[in-house]
């Protein structure tokens, strides 16, 4: 049996945000339905994958496929910044 390779996991942080109740309900349903083998899906894994996919799309569409510049400050809570 081949030895398992050690793959360090990226650091994880807790994030609090508001999303539509129907989106959260559907995501929870998907996570429960897909919790077994082979995916072992969790709500955190689903959210992480969805954010990564959307960030890639936004980079391609709005930033020539490049990473967005590092922000100088943390985001402030409250109403969105008007464009």
C-alpha positions as CSV (number, residue, x, y, z in Angstrom):
1,X,0.0,0.0,0.0
2,X,1.6,3.4,-1.0
3,X,2.2,5.9,1.7
4,X,-0.2,8.8,1.9
5,X,1.2,12.1,1.0
6,X,0.9,14.9,3.6
7,X,-0.9,17.8,2.1
8,X,-1.2,20.8,4.4
9,X,-4.7,22.3,4.4
10,X,-5.0,26.0,3.6
11,X,-5.8,28.0,6.7
12,X,-9.4,28.6,7.4
13,X,-11.2,31.5,9.0
14,X,-14.7,32.1,10.3
15,X,-16.7,34.5,8.2
16,X,-20.1,35.9,9.0
17,X,-22.3,37.2,6.2
18,X,-25.9,37.5,5.2
19,X,-27.2,35.5,2.2
20,X,-30.7,34.9,0.9
21,X,-32.6,32.4,3.0
22,X,-33.6,30.3,-0.1
23,X,-30.0,30.0,-1.2
24,X,-28.9,28.9,2.2
25,X,-31.8,26.4,2.4
26,X,-30.8,24.9,-1.0
27,X,-27.2,24.8,0.0
28,X,-27.9,23.0,3.2
29,X,-30.1,20.5,1.3
30,X,-27.3,19.9,-1.1
31,X,-24.7,19.5,1.6
32,X,-26.8,16.9,3.5
33,X,-27.7,15.0,0.3
34,X,-24.0,14.9,-0.8
35,X,-22.5,14.3,2.7
36,X,-21.6,10.7,2.1
37,X,-19.1,9.1,-0.2
38,X,-17.5,10.1,-2.5
39,X,-17.9,13.8,-2.0
40,X,-18.3,14.1,1.8
41,X,-19.7,17.6,1.1
42,X,-20.1,20.1,3.9
43,X,-21.7,23.5,3.8
44,X,-18.2,25.0,4.3
45,X,-16.8,23.1,1.3
46,X,-19.8,24.1,-0.9
47,X,-19.4,27.8,0.0
48,X,-15.6,27.7,-0.5
49,X,-16.0,26.1,-3.9
50,X,-18.7,28.5,-5.0
51,X,-16.7,31.6,-3.9
52,X,-13.6,30.3,-5.7
53,X,-15.6,29.7,-8.9
54,X,-17.2,33.1,-8.8
55,X,-13.9,34.8,-8.0
56,X,-12.3,33.1,-11.1
57,X,-15.3,34.3,-13.2
58,X,-15.0,37.9,-11.9
59,X,-11.2,37.9,-12.5
60,X,-11.7,36.8,-16.1
61,X,-14.5,39.2,-16.8
62,X,-13.3,42.3,-15.0
63,X,-9.6,42.0,-14.4
64,X,-8.0,40.3,-17.4
65,X,-7.9,37.0,-15.5
66,X,-5.5,38.4,-12.9
67,X,-5.8,38.4,-9.2
68,X,-7.5,41.5,-7.7
69,X,-5.1,43.9,-6.0
70,X,-4.6,43.4,-2.3
71,X,-6.8,45.8,-0.4
72,X,-5.2,48.4,1.9
73,X,-8.0,48.2,4.6
74,X,-10.6,45.7,5.8
75,X,-14.1,46.0,4.5
76,X,-16.4,48.1,6.5
77,X,-19.8,46.8,7.5
78,X,-23.0,48.6,6.4
79,X,-24.3,49.8,3.1
80,X,-22.3,49.0,-0.1
81,X,-20.1,51.7,-1.5
82,X,-21.9,53.6,-4.2
83,X,-20.2,53.4,-7.6
